[in-house]
């Protein structure tokens, strides 16, 4: 059984764009991330990913539109769709995606590519 306190988990770290695994289920990981600024354009060729906003305002930008999200709102980005994420002020998000998915997808970025599988 896996159980936890999401608010307490968010309180345990401060860095941006570094997802932390809090649970796993059926080959998927549930990750928490604090975000601020603009993330690089990328795509995930083999998987979809779901973002749920826990706190703040968060957006997912596509080449043809921008989706703005607030607390309690979510979006599923289809596999193979180029996107980037952003938050003008710090936001806290929950991410659902296959285990060991690289946060920068098809891009390796010295600043933004995070270590995988970091459990908190």
DSSP file (Angstrom, degrees, kcal/mol; ACC not computed):
  #  RESIDUE AA STRUCTURE BP1 BP2  ACC     N-H-->O    O-->H-N    N-H-->O    O-->H-N    TCO  KAPPA ALPHA  PHI   PSI    X-CA   Y-CA   Z-CA
    1    1 A X              0   0    0      0, 0.0     2,-0.5     0, 0.0     0, 0.0   0.000 360.0 360.0 360.0 140.2    0.0    0.0    0.0
    2    2 A X        +     0   0    0     22,-0.0     2,-0.3     2,-0.0    21,-0.0  -0.972 360.0 161.1-117.5 130.2    1.2    3.5   -0.8
    3    3 A X        +     0   0    0     -2,-0.5     2,-0.3    19,-0.1     0, 0.0  -0.992   5.4 145.5-146.5 148.5   -0.1    6.5    1.2
    4    4 A X        -     0   0    0     -2,-0.3     2,-0.6    19,-0.0    -2,-0.0  -0.986  46.9-100.3-170.0 177.4    1.1   10.0    1.7
    5    5 A X     >  -     0   0    0     -2,-0.3     4,-2.2     1,-0.2     5,-0.2  -0.950  24.5-161.4-115.0 108.3    0.4   13.7    2.3
    6    6 A X  H  > S+     0   0    0     -2,-0.6     4,-2.5     1,-0.2     5,-0.2   0.906  90.7  51.4 -60.8 -45.1    0.8   15.6   -1.0
    7    7 A X  H  > S+     0   0    0      1,-0.2     4,-1.8     2,-0.2    -1,-0.2   0.905 110.8  49.1 -59.5 -41.6    1.2   19.0    0.7
    8    8 A X  H  > S+     0   0    0      2,-0.2     4,-0.7     1,-0.2    -1,-0.2   0.887 109.5  52.2 -65.5 -38.7    3.9   17.6    3.0
    9    9 A X  H >< S+     0   0    0     -4,-2.2     3,-1.1     1,-0.2     4,-0.2   0.924 108.8  49.7 -63.8 -44.0    5.7   16.2    0.0
   10   10 A X  H >< S+     0   0    0     -4,-2.5     3,-1.2     1,-0.2    -1,-0.2   0.867 107.3  56.1 -61.7 -34.9    5.7   19.5   -1.8
   11   11 A X  H 3< S+     0   0    0     -4,-1.8    -1,-0.2     1,-0.2    -2,-0.2   0.673  94.1  70.8 -69.4 -16.3    7.1   21.1    1.3
   12   12 A X  T << S+     0   0    0     -3,-1.1     2,-0.3    -4,-0.7    -1,-0.2   0.526 103.3  33.6 -83.2  -5.7   10.0   18.8    1.3
   13   13 A X    <   -     0   0    0     -3,-1.2     7,-0.0    -4,-0.2   107,-0.0  -0.968  48.5-173.5-146.2 162.7   11.7   20.3   -1.8
   14   14 A X        +     0   0    0     -2,-0.3    -1,-0.1     2,-0.1    -4,-0.0   0.567  47.9 110.2-130.8 -18.0   12.2   23.7   -3.4
   15   15 A X        -     0   0    0      1,-0.1    19,-0.6     3,-0.1     3,-0.4  -0.271  61.6-123.8 -69.1 151.6   14.0   23.3   -6.8
   16   16 A X  B    S+a   34   0A   0      1,-0.2    19,-0.2    17,-0.1    -1,-0.1  -0.660  82.4  12.5 -95.3 149.5   12.1   23.9  -10.0
   17   17 A X  S    S+     0   0    0     17,-2.8     2,-0.4    -2,-0.3    -1,-0.2   0.749  90.2 117.5  62.2  29.1   11.6   21.5  -12.9
   18   18 A X        -     0   0    0     -3,-0.4    16,-0.1    16,-0.4    -1,-0.1  -0.763  56.5-148.9-125.2  84.6   12.9   18.5  -10.9
   19   19 A X        -     0   0    0     -2,-0.4     2,-0.4    14,-0.1    99,-0.3  -0.193   6.8-154.7 -58.0 141.9   10.0   15.9  -10.7
   20   20 A X  E     -B   32   0A   0     12,-2.6    12,-2.7    97,-0.1     2,-0.4  -0.977  14.4-128.2-119.7 129.8    9.9   13.8   -7.6
   21   21 A X  E     +Bc  31 119A   0     97,-3.6    99,-2.4    -2,-0.4    10,-0.2  -0.621  31.6 167.4 -78.7 128.5    8.2   10.3   -7.6
   22   22 A X  E     -     0   0A   0      8,-3.1     2,-0.3     1,-0.4     9,-0.2   0.571  65.7  -2.9-113.5 -16.5    5.7    9.9   -4.8
   23   23 A X  E     -B   30   0A   0      7,-1.3     7,-2.9   -21,-0.0    -1,-0.4  -0.984  55.8-147.9-164.6 163.4    4.0    6.7   -6.0
   24   24 A X  E     +B   29   0A   0     -2,-0.3     2,-0.3     5,-0.2     5,-0.2  -0.994  15.0 173.2-140.7 148.2    3.8    4.2   -8.8
   25   25 A X  E >   -B   28   0A   0      3,-2.4     3,-2.2    -2,-0.3    -2,-0.0  -0.926  66.2 -13.8-156.6 127.7    1.0    2.1  -10.2
   26   26 A X  T 3  S-     0   0    0     -2,-0.3     3,-0.1     1,-0.3    72,-0.0   0.846 129.1 -46.8  50.6  43.1    0.8   -0.2  -13.2
   27   27 A X  T 3  S+     0   0    0      1,-0.3    72,-2.8    71,-0.1     2,-0.3   0.485 118.3 111.4  80.4   2.1    4.0    1.0  -14.8
   28   28 A X  E <   -BD  25  98A   0     -3,-2.2    -3,-2.4    70,-0.3     2,-0.4  -0.781  55.8-145.3-105.6 151.8    3.1    4.6  -14.2
   29   29 A X  E     -BD  24  97A   0     68,-3.5    68,-1.8    -2,-0.3     2,-0.6  -0.925   5.1-144.9-114.0 145.2    4.7    7.1  -11.8
   30   30 A X  E     -BD  23  96A   0     -7,-2.9    -8,-3.1    -2,-0.4    -7,-1.3  -0.950  29.9-175.3-104.6 121.5    3.0    9.9  -10.0
   31   31 A X  E     -BD  21  95A   0     64,-3.1    64,-3.1    -2,-0.6     2,-0.4  -0.888  20.0-148.2-123.8 148.8    5.4   12.8   -9.7
   32   32 A X  E     +BD  20  94A   0    -12,-2.7   -12,-2.6    -2,-0.3     2,-0.3  -0.907  21.5 176.1-110.2 143.5    5.4   16.2   -8.0
   33   33 A X  E     - D   0  93A   0     60,-2.3    60,-2.8    -2,-0.4     2,-0.5  -0.995  25.5-145.5-147.1 142.6    7.1   19.2   -9.5
   34   34 A X  E     -aD  16  92A   0    -19,-0.6   -17,-2.8    -2,-0.3   -16,-0.4  -0.904  30.5-171.8-100.0 135.8    7.5   22.9   -8.7
   35   35 A X  E     + D   0  91A   0     56,-2.6    56,-2.4    -2,-0.5     2,-0.3  -0.957  19.5 160.0-133.6 147.8    7.7   25.0  -11.8
   36   36 A X  E     +     0   0A   0     -2,-0.4     2,-0.3    54,-0.2    52,-0.2  -0.878  55.0  15.4-163.8 136.0    8.5   28.6  -12.7
   37   37 A X  E    S- D   0  87A   0     50,-3.5    50,-2.2    -2,-0.3     2,-0.5  -0.674  99.9 -43.2  98.2-157.2    9.6   30.1  -15.9
   38   38 A X  E     - D   0  86A   0     -2,-0.3    48,-0.2    48,-0.2     2,-0.2  -0.958  47.4-147.5-121.3 129.7    9.5   28.5  -19.4
   39   39 A X        -     0   0    0     46,-3.0     3,-0.1    -2,-0.5    -2,-0.0  -0.566  34.3 -92.3 -88.7 154.2   10.5   24.9  -20.1
   40   40 A X        -     0   0    0     -2,-0.2    45,-0.3     1,-0.1     2,-0.1  -0.276  43.6 -96.5 -67.3 152.5   12.0   23.9  -23.5
   41   41 A X        +     0   0    0     43,-0.1     2,-0.3    41,-0.1    43,-0.2  -0.453  64.3 139.4 -62.2 138.2   10.0   22.7  -26.4
   42   42 A X  B     -I   83   0B   0     41,-2.1    41,-2.7    -2,-0.1     2,-0.3  -0.962  35.1-143.6-165.8 175.9    9.9   18.9  -26.6
   43   43 A X        -     0   0    0     61,-0.3    63,-1.8    -2,-0.3     2,-0.6  -0.972  15.8-131.5-147.7 162.3    7.8   15.8  -27.2
   44   44 A X    >   -     0   0    0     -2,-0.3    36,-2.9    37,-0.3     3,-0.5  -0.949  17.9-165.7-117.3 107.3    7.4   12.3  -25.9
   45   45 A X  T 3  S+     0   0    0     -2,-0.6    -1,-0.1     1,-0.2    34,-0.0   0.822  83.0  30.4 -65.0 -33.7    7.3    9.9  -28.8
   46   46 A X  T 3  S+     0   0    0     33,-0.1     2,-0.3     1,-0.1    -1,-0.2   0.352 115.0  44.7-113.6   5.6    6.0    6.9  -27.0
   47   47 A X    <   -     0   0    0     -3,-0.5    33,-0.4    31,-0.1     2,-0.2  -0.994  60.2-132.1-151.5 156.0    3.8    8.1  -24.1
   48   48 A X        -     0   0    0     -2,-0.3    50,-0.5    31,-0.2     2,-0.4  -0.643  24.6-154.8 -93.5 159.9    1.1   10.5  -23.0
   49   49 A X  E     -E   77   0A   0     28,-1.6    28,-3.0    -2,-0.2     2,-0.5  -0.998   2.7-149.4-139.0 146.3    1.5   12.6  -19.9
   50   50 A X  E     -EF  76  96A   0     46,-2.4    46,-2.4    -2,-0.4     2,-0.4  -0.943   7.3-163.3-116.9 132.6   -1.0   14.1  -17.6
   51   51 A X  E     -EF  75  95A   0     24,-2.7    24,-2.0    -2,-0.5     2,-0.4  -0.956   4.5-173.6-114.2 132.3   -0.5   17.3  -15.6
   52   52 A X  E     -EF  74  94A   0     42,-2.7    42,-3.1    -2,-0.4     2,-0.6  -0.995  22.7-132.3-122.3 129.7   -2.8   18.3  -12.7
   53   53 A X  E     + F   0  93A   0     20,-2.6    19,-2.9    -2,-0.4    40,-0.2  -0.720  27.2 173.0 -84.9 124.0   -2.3   21.7  -11.1
   54   54 A X  E    S+     0   0A   0     38,-2.7     2,-0.3    -2,-0.6    39,-0.2   0.828  70.6   1.9 -92.0 -43.5   -2.1   21.5   -7.3
   55   55 A X  E    S+ F   0  92A   0     37,-1.9    37,-2.7    16,-0.1    -1,-0.4  -0.997 109.6   4.9-149.5 140.2   -1.3   25.2   -6.6
   56   56 A X  S    S-     0   0    0     -2,-0.3    15,-0.4    35,-0.2     2,-0.4  -0.405  90.5 -51.9  90.1-164.4   -0.8   28.3   -8.7
   57   57 A X        +     0   0    0     33,-0.2     2,-0.3    32,-0.2    32,-0.3  -0.940  53.0 177.8-118.6 139.5   -1.3   28.9  -12.5
   58   58 A X  E     -G   69   0A   0     11,-2.4    11,-3.1    -2,-0.4     2,-0.4  -0.985   8.2-161.5-142.1 144.2    0.3   26.6  -15.1
   59   59 A X  E     -GH  68  86A   0     27,-2.7    27,-2.2    -2,-0.3     2,-0.5  -0.975  11.8-152.6-133.5 150.9    0.2   26.6  -18.9
   60   60 A X  E     -GH  67  85A   0      7,-2.4     7,-2.8    -2,-0.4     2,-0.5  -0.985  20.2-155.1-117.3 121.6    0.9   24.1  -21.6
   61   61 A X  E     -GH  66  84A   0     23,-3.4    23,-1.9    -2,-0.5     2,-0.3  -0.835  11.5-176.2-103.1 132.5    1.9   25.7  -24.9
   62   62 A X        -     0   0    0      3,-3.4     3,-0.4    -2,-0.5    21,-0.2  -0.739  43.6-102.6-114.1 167.2    1.4   24.0  -28.2
   63   63 A X  S    S+     0   0    0     19,-0.5     3,-0.1    -2,-0.3    20,-0.1   0.779 121.9  31.0 -63.0 -25.1    2.6   25.4  -31.6
   64   64 A X  S    S+     0   0    0      1,-0.2     2,-0.3     0, 0.0    -1,-0.2   0.453 127.6  10.3-115.6  -2.2   -1.0   26.4  -32.4
   65   65 A X        -     0   0    0     -3,-0.4    -3,-3.4     2,-0.0     2,-0.4  -0.988  57.8-129.7-166.2 166.4   -2.6   27.2  -29.0
   66   66 A X  E     -G   61   0A   0     -2,-0.3     2,-0.6    -5,-0.2    -5,-0.2  -0.993  15.2-154.6-126.5 132.6   -2.0   27.8  -25.3
   67   67 A X  E     -G   60   0A   0     -7,-2.8    -7,-2.4    -2,-0.4     2,-0.4  -0.942   9.5-157.4-110.3 119.1   -3.9   26.0  -22.5
   68   68 A X  E     -G   59   0A   0     -2,-0.6     2,-0.3    -9,-0.2    -9,-0.2  -0.803  13.4-171.9 -96.6 134.2   -4.1   27.9  -19.1
   69   69 A X  E     -G   58   0A   0    -11,-3.1   -11,-2.4    -2,-0.4     2,-0.2  -0.956   9.5-171.7-130.7 146.3   -4.7   25.8  -16.0
   70   70 A X    >   -     0   0    0     -2,-0.3     3,-2.2   -13,-0.2   -17,-0.4  -0.656  51.5 -44.6-121.7-178.2   -5.5   26.6  -12.4
   71   71 A X  T 3  S+     0   0    0    -15,-0.4   -17,-0.2     1,-0.3    -1,-0.2  -0.179 127.1  16.6 -52.8 133.5   -5.8   24.5   -9.2
   72   72 A X  T 3  S+     0   0    0    -19,-2.9    -1,-0.3     1,-0.3     2,-0.2   0.345 101.0 114.2  86.1  -6.1   -7.8   21.3   -9.7
   73   73 A X    <   -     0   0    0     -3,-2.2   -20,-2.6   -20,-0.2    -1,-0.3  -0.659  43.5-172.2 -98.3 155.7   -7.5   21.5  -13.5
   74   74 A X  E     -E   52   0A   0     -2,-0.2     2,-0.3   -22,-0.2   -22,-0.2  -0.923  14.1-163.7-141.8 165.1   -5.7   19.0  -15.7
   75   75 A X  E     -E   51   0A   0    -24,-2.0   -24,-2.7    -2,-0.3     2,-0.5  -0.984  12.6-146.7-147.3 144.2   -4.6   18.3  -19.2
   76   76 A X  E     -E   50   0A   0     -2,-0.3     2,-0.6   -26,-0.2   -26,-0.2  -0.969  15.2-150.7-110.2 121.5   -3.4   15.1  -21.0
   77   77 A X  E     -E   49   0A   0    -28,-3.0   -28,-1.6    -2,-0.5     3,-0.1  -0.828  21.9-126.2 -92.1 120.1   -0.7   15.8  -23.7
   78   78 A X    >   -     0   0    0     -2,-0.6     3,-1.6   -30,-0.2   -34,-0.3  -0.253  33.0 -89.7 -65.2 152.0   -1.0   13.2  -26.4
   79   79 A X  T 3  S+     0   0    0      1,-0.2   -34,-0.2   -33,-0.1   -31,-0.2  -0.292 111.0  19.9 -57.7 143.2    2.1   11.2  -27.4
   80   80 A X  T 3  S+     0   0    0    -36,-2.9     2,-0.6   -33,-0.4    -1,-0.2   0.475  89.4 128.9  77.6   2.5    4.2   12.8  -30.2
   81   81 A X    <   -     0   0    0     -3,-1.6   -37,-0.3   -37,-0.3    -1,-0.2  -0.819  58.0-129.8 -96.6 120.9    2.7   16.3  -29.7
   82   82 A X        +     0   0    0     -2,-0.6   -19,-0.5   -39,-0.1     2,-0.3  -0.441  45.1 146.1 -68.4 137.4    5.3   19.0  -29.3
   83   83 A X  B     -I   42   0B   0    -41,-2.7   -41,-2.1   -21,-0.2     2,-0.3  -0.969  33.6-151.6-159.2 167.5    4.7   21.2  -26.3
   84   84 A X  E     - H   0  61A   0    -23,-1.9   -23,-3.4    -2,-0.3     2,-0.3  -0.976  16.5-138.3-145.2 155.4    6.4   23.3  -23.6
   85   85 A X  E     + H   0  60A   0     -2,-0.3   -46,-3.0   -45,-0.3     2,-0.3  -0.785  22.9 174.1-114.7 157.9    5.2   24.1  -20.1
   86   86 A X  E     -DH  38  59A   0    -27,-2.2   -27,-2.7    -2,-0.3     2,-0.3  -0.995  19.3-170.2-159.5 156.5    5.4   27.4  -18.2
   87   87 A X  E     -D   37   0A   0    -50,-2.2   -50,-3.5    -2,-0.3   -29,-0.1  -0.911  14.1-156.2-151.6 125.1    4.4   29.3  -15.1
   88   88 A X  E    S+     0   0A   0     -2,-0.3     2,-0.3   -52,-0.2    -1,-0.1   0.878  90.5  25.1 -69.7 -37.3    4.9   33.0  -14.6
   89   89 A X  E    S-     0   0A   0    -32,-0.3   -32,-0.2   -52,-0.1   -52,-0.1  -0.812 114.3 -70.2-117.3 162.7    4.9   32.5  -10.8
   90   90 A X  E     -     0   0A   0     -2,-0.3     2,-0.3   -54,-0.1   -54,-0.2  -0.271  56.8-177.7 -56.5 134.5    5.8   29.3   -8.9
   91   91 A X  E     -D   35   0A   0    -56,-2.4   -56,-2.6   -35,-0.2     2,-0.5  -0.933  21.5-137.7-130.0 155.6    3.2   26.6   -9.4
   92   92 A X  E     -DF  34  55A   0    -37,-2.7   -38,-2.7    -2,-0.3   -37,-1.9  -0.969  27.9-179.2-115.7 128.4    3.0   23.0   -8.0
   93   93 A X  E     -DF  33  53A   0    -60,-2.8   -60,-2.3    -2,-0.5     2,-0.4  -0.908  24.0-140.8-129.7 154.4    1.9   20.3  -10.4
   94   94 A X  E     -DF  32  52A   0    -42,-3.1   -42,-2.7    -2,-0.3     2,-0.4  -0.950  21.8-160.0-111.9 133.4    1.3   16.6  -10.3
   95   95 A X  E     -DF  31  51A   0    -64,-3.1   -64,-3.1    -2,-0.4     2,-0.5  -0.946   9.0-165.6-120.2 134.5    2.4   14.5  -13.3
   96   96 A X  E     +DF  30  50A   0    -46,-2.4   -46,-2.4    -2,-0.4     2,-0.3  -0.984  33.4 130.0-117.6 121.1    1.2   11.1  -14.3
   97   97 A X  E     -D   29   0A   0    -68,-1.8   -68,-3.5    -2,-0.5   -48,-0.1  -0.979  60.9 -66.3-161.7 164.5    3.4    9.3  -16.9
   98   98 A X  E >   -D   28   0A   0    -50,-0.5     3,-1.3    -2,-0.3   -70,-0.3  -0.242  67.8 -87.4 -57.9 145.9    5.2    6.0  -17.5
   99   99 A X  T 3  S+     0   0    0    -72,-2.8    -1,-0.1     1,-0.2   -75,-0.0  -0.183 111.0  16.9 -53.1 143.4    8.0    5.2  -15.2
  100  100 A X  T 3  S+     0   0    0      1,-0.2     2,-0.4    -3,-0.1    -1,-0.2   0.705  81.1 159.3  64.5  24.4   11.4    6.5  -16.2
  101  101 A X    <   -     0   0    0     -3,-1.3     2,-0.3    -4,-0.1    -1,-0.2  -0.660  44.1-122.7 -75.1 127.0   10.0    9.0  -18.7
  102  102 A X    >   -     0   0    0     -2,-0.4     3,-2.1     1,-0.1     5,-0.1  -0.551  13.5-135.8 -71.3 131.3   12.6   11.8  -19.2
  103  103 A X  T 3  S+     0   0    0     11,-0.3    -1,-0.1    -2,-0.3    10,-0.1   0.768 104.3  48.3 -62.5 -26.0   11.1   15.1  -18.4
  104  104 A X  T >  S-     0   0    0      1,-0.3     3,-2.3     3,-0.2   -61,-0.3   0.248  93.0-159.7 -98.5  12.7   12.5   16.7  -21.5
  105  105 A X  T <  S+     0   0    0     -3,-2.1    -1,-0.3     1,-0.3   -61,-0.2  -0.209  72.2   4.1  54.4-120.6   11.3   13.9  -23.8
  106  106 A X  T 3  S+     0   0    0    -63,-1.8     2,-0.4     2,-0.0    -1,-0.3   0.374 122.2  78.7 -80.9   5.1   13.3   13.9  -27.1
  107  107 A X    <   -     0   0    0     -3,-2.3     2,-0.6   -64,-0.2    -3,-0.2  -0.914  62.8-154.6-117.0 139.4   15.6   16.7  -25.9
  108  108 A X        -     0   0    0     -2,-0.4     2,-0.5     5,-0.1     3,-0.1  -0.971  21.7-177.1-109.8 119.1   18.6   16.5  -23.6
  109  109 A X     >  -     0   0    0     -2,-0.6     4,-2.3     1,-0.1    -5,-0.0  -0.970  28.1-142.5-123.7 126.6   19.0   20.0  -22.0
  110  110 A X  T  4 S+     0   0    0     -2,-0.5    -1,-0.1     1,-0.2     0, 0.0   0.820 102.4  34.3 -56.0 -35.1   21.9   20.8  -19.7
  111  111 A X  T  4 S+     0   0    0      1,-0.1    -1,-0.2    -3,-0.1    -3,-0.0   0.870 127.8  30.6 -88.5 -40.9   19.7   23.0  -17.5
  112  112 A X  T  4 S+     0   0    0      2,-0.1     2,-0.4    -8,-0.0    -2,-0.2   0.722  83.8 102.1-101.6 -23.7   16.3   21.3  -17.6
  113  113 A X     <  -     0   0    0     -4,-2.3     2,-0.2    -9,-0.1    -5,-0.1  -0.500  61.0-156.5 -67.3 121.1   16.8   17.5  -18.0
  114  114 A X        -     0   0    0     -2,-0.4   -11,-0.3     1,-0.1   -10,-0.2  -0.622  22.7 -94.1 -99.9 154.8   16.2   16.1  -14.5
  115  115 A X        -     0   0    0     -2,-0.2     3,-0.5     1,-0.1     2,-0.2  -0.381  47.1-125.0 -59.8 144.1   17.5   12.9  -13.0
  116  116 A X  S    S+     0   0    0      1,-0.2    -1,-0.1   -16,-0.1   -14,-0.1  -0.623  80.1  22.0 -94.1 153.7   14.9   10.1  -13.3
  117  117 A X        +     0   0    0     -2,-0.2     2,-0.7     1,-0.2    -1,-0.2   0.695  69.7 161.7  72.0  21.2   13.4    8.1  -10.6
  118  118 A X        -     0   0    0     -3,-0.5   -97,-3.6   -99,-0.3     2,-0.4  -0.663  24.4-157.1 -78.0 114.3   14.1   10.5   -7.7
  119  119 A X  B      c   21   0A   0     -2,-0.7   -97,-0.2   -99,-0.2   -88,-0.0  -0.737 360.0 360.0 -97.1 138.6   11.7    9.3   -4.9
  120  120 A X              0   0    0    -99,-2.4   -98,-0.2    -2,-0.4    -1,-0.1   0.335 360.0 360.0-123.8 360.0   10.6   11.6   -2.2
